[in-house]
């Protein structure tokens, strides 16, 4: 029979250190003892998701902790799903900003536009940039997540189609009769 035990962060670190799952060097690192594990926040408001780091920043906007957590939760789903095609050496960058709509748009004078942009570097050197804009930052993040998932799925499908075509071409050359 299992019993539930409530452990604090220090207890978990000591347990992992005792079991050898956490090295002594990482236990005393400036980023924190659990920074090497997925989902643990790293320095400069970045979060590690598996091998990929997610950085959330605001352009003239202070990002609240709730907004940061929403962005990490929503954008973390496609990032974790397609982490095999994302370059883990460079972080996924999310930039959020609020713009006033009235410069050349008389219809929306005095209204704000909440915009978010996500930039990823893929394996092979390609860069994927996705942007979304709406009247609310939370719905902008939701739109950004949907567009990012679509773009990553298409990238992965195109890459696998190229591999399949390359294999088929090789088989055709092998099956060709010599003259």
Buried (B, 14 or more C-beta within 10 A) or exposed (E): EEEEEEEEEEEEBBEBBEEEEBEEEBBEEEBBBBBBEEEEBBEEBBBBBBEBBBBBBBEEBEBEEEBBEBBBEBBBEBBBEBBEBBBBEBBBBBBBBBBEBEEEEEEEEEEEBBBBBBBBBBEEEEEBEBBBBBEEBBEBBBBBBBBBBEBBBEBBEEBEEEEEEEEEEEEEEEEEEEE
